[in-house]
Amino acid sequence: MIEHDEGIIKYLTFGSLDDLGLVRNIFTTRLGGVSTGYYSSMNLAYTNGDDEENVDDNYKIIAPVIGTDTGHIIRSHQTHTTNVQRVDESMILDDGERPPRPFLDTDGLVTDVPGIALATFYADCVPLYFVDPVKKAIGLSHSGWRGTAAGMALSTVNKMKAEFGSDPDDIYAAIGPSICKDHYEVSEAVAHAFRNAFGDDIHRVLYPGKESGKYQLNLWEANRIMMIRSGIREDRIEVSGLCTYENPELLFSHRASMGKRGNMAAFLMLI
């Protein structure tokens, strides 16, 4: 990923998606906003106890960086599902209004409308970006362990196929910053879900933990495998390799902060 420093605000982009010349892709850091305390400072979630006026101001700061206004930012309502919804012009609000959240229980968004910025939210889970330069369509999805095991990457690609006629062979994809396997210890129940989902590939995503009955889970590789299974070419998948847990000064991490944190956002917009 490429780090961009514009004074106090810092954000990240994927070079492979930038090079397409079709989209604006951003992953925010925790730096550059007005929130205080352990939300400091670019918290973009209204649901974690932060002052809502501060969150409003944070959106007003980030919107021009994306290249849009707050009314054109469409937010997900994440509940660890594999539900993916299509976003269209009817969901846009006026500039200055709080970014709309038109769907419930929706962890993935797709659109083919230029100027609409899809937004999903993170503090250890995995951001998944999808760009189809042929059909000029995009998808953005939130994938925690439940979404990963249930095939959120597959669900997003299937939604792009159904809505826009996308061919997976045309899609470019990226896997954003999240917790890495060295710091993501999971239980036997989680390990069982991944054995069922990954079969012969399980050795690539699940490793013995530091104590009996515990495992280390590689969400980056798990989502990369799911992308490949969906038909995306391996050489068109970029993995950030940036761990939220290991970078607490730059990124929010639920585990590193023991839940005392804000939320970063992934944004993807056709231009």
ZIVEN-V768421 format. One record per helix or strand of 2 or more residues. SS is the DSSP state (A for helix, B for strand). FROM is the first residue (numbers start at 1). TO is the last residue. Records with the same first field share a line. If there is no record, write none. Layout:
BEGIN
SS = FROM-TO / FROM-TO
END
This chain:
BEGIN
B = 2-6 / 9-13 / 23-28 / 73-75 / 84-86 / 108-111 / 117-122 / 126-132 / 137-143 / 171-175 / 185-186 / 206-208 / 215-217 / 237-239 / 264-270
A = 15-18 / 37-39 / 52-66 / 70-72 / 89-91 / 145-150 / 152-164 / 168-170 / 181-183 / 188-204 / 219-230 / 234-236 / 254-257
END
